[in-house]
Amino acid sequence: MMTRVSEALVRGAVLVQPSCSTFNETIESLVDALSHAGGLSPEFAPRAVTQLREREAISSTAMVEINVSIPHTRLDGLDHITAAIAVSPRGVYEVTDGLPISIVVLVLTPRDLVNEHLDFLSGLSHLLQSPQLRRRLQDAGSADEVLFAIRENERDGA
C-alpha cells in the first residue's frame, strides 16, 4: 500500500513562512525540524543534508512553473518514508533569476524501498499539480492548516 503524503509528513516538521532564503538553508531547516520532531534520528541528519545537496547538484528538483521543489533522497538507516514541508506566499527560497519556490517538500526514503520511493514522489507530484492546493498551502497560517489542506486534498482525490 502506498504511503500517503499526510502519513509521511511529520507534524513538527511543517514550517510556515520560515526565514530561509537559499536552497541549502531550506533543506538544513527541514532536516533539523525532522530531527527535532522525531521523524529522523539526529545521527542521520548530516548525511541526509549531504545527500540532498548532492542530489540537487545533479538535477534540480524545482518545478519553477508551479513554484514547487521536492528535494529527495534514499537514505540508509530509515525504516519508513518521512517528509517535511516549508511553505510561504512570498517564497521559501529563490532559484536563478529570482524565481520564488513557495512550497518545498523534503522526502527521505529508506534506501531499499526503490518502488515505494518512486510511487511516493509520483503521488506527491500529482497532489501538488492542484493550483487550489498550492494556493492553500502558500497562504496557510499554521502547520495545522497545511496538514488539513493536504489531508482534505488526498481525500477528495482518492
N, C-alpha and C positions, 0 to 999 in steps of 0.2 A: 504494500500500500504506500502511495506517495505521501511524503511529508508535506503538510500544508505550510504555507508561509507563516500563518498565525501560530502554528505549533513550534516552529523553529525560532521565531523571534523571542528574544529574552527581554522580559518587561523592563528590567533595569538598564537595558542597552538600547533604549529608544531615546534619541537625542533630538529635542525640538529647538530649533534656532541655535545650534551650537556655535561657538566662537571660533570655528575653523576657517582657514582661508586657502589652504592648499590640499591637494590630494593626500600628501603624507600626513599632515596634521589630522585630517579626517579619519584615515584608517587607524592612526595611533589612538585617537579619541575613542573610536568604536571598539577596537580591540581592548583598550583599557576598561571601557564600560562593560564589555562582555566578561572580562576577567573579574571585575569587582562585583558583578551581579551573579556570578557563579555559573555562567554559560561557557567559560573557558578556564581551564586550570592556569594559574599565573605562570607556571613553568613553560607553557606553550606560547605565551604571548609574544615574546621576542621573535620566535620562529615564524609565527603567523604573520607578523608585520613584515618580516624579511621576504617571505614567500609572496605576500600580496604585492609588495613593491616590485619583485622580480616578475610576477605575472603581468602587472600593469606595464612594465617596461617592454615586454614582448608585444603586447597588443592592448590598447586602451579598452576599458570596459564601459567607457562613457558612450551613451546614446544621446548625442547633443541635440538631435531633433526633438527629443521629448524631455530633455534636461534631467536624465536619469543616469546613474552609474551603478554597476553591480560588481564591485571587486570581489573576487572569489578565489579560493584555493582549496586543494585537498591536503589534509594535514594528518600526519601520523599521531596516534595517541587519542584521537577523538573516538567516541562511540556512537555519536548521532550528529545530524546536521544541526548547526547552530547559526543564528543570524542576528545582526544588529542593524539599526536603521537611523539615519540622520536626515532631517527634513527642515527646510526653511524656504519661505516665499522669496527671499532675496538671493538665494543660492547658498549652498553649503561651501562650495569652492568653485573656482573658475578654471576652465580648460583654456587652451590657447585662444587668443583673440577676444578674451573677456566673456566667453560664453559660460553662463552660470549652470551649474549642476545643482538642482534643487532637492533631489532625492537620491540618497546613497544607501544601498542595501548591501551590507557586507555579509558574505556567506562563507562559512567554514564547514567542510565535509570530511568525514573520515576518508583516508586515502583509498581504502579498499571498496568504497561504495561508488564506483565509477558511474554505473547506470543511474543510481539514485541522485547523484550529483547533477548529471545532465538533465534528468527529469525535473528536479527541483528548480534549476536555473530556467528551464523552459517554462514551467508553470509560473515562476516569478516574473519572467519577462512578459508573458501573456497577461498577467494581472496588471502590470504597470503600463500596458498599452491603453488602458482606460483613461481618457482625459479627465473624467469626473473624479476618479480615484486619485489621480495625481494632484488635482486641484485641492481635494480634501486633505491630502497628506501635507501639501505645501502650506496650507492655511491652518493646520492643526495647532491648537494652543497647548496641548498636553500629550503625554505618552498614551494616556487612556484614549484620547481621540484618534490617535494614529492606529492603535491596535483595534479599536472598534471599527474604523473605516475599512481596514484590511479584512477583518472577520466578516463584516457585512458584505463586502465585495466578493469574497470567496463563496459565501452562502448563495448570493444572487447568481454567481457564475457557475455554481455547481450543478 
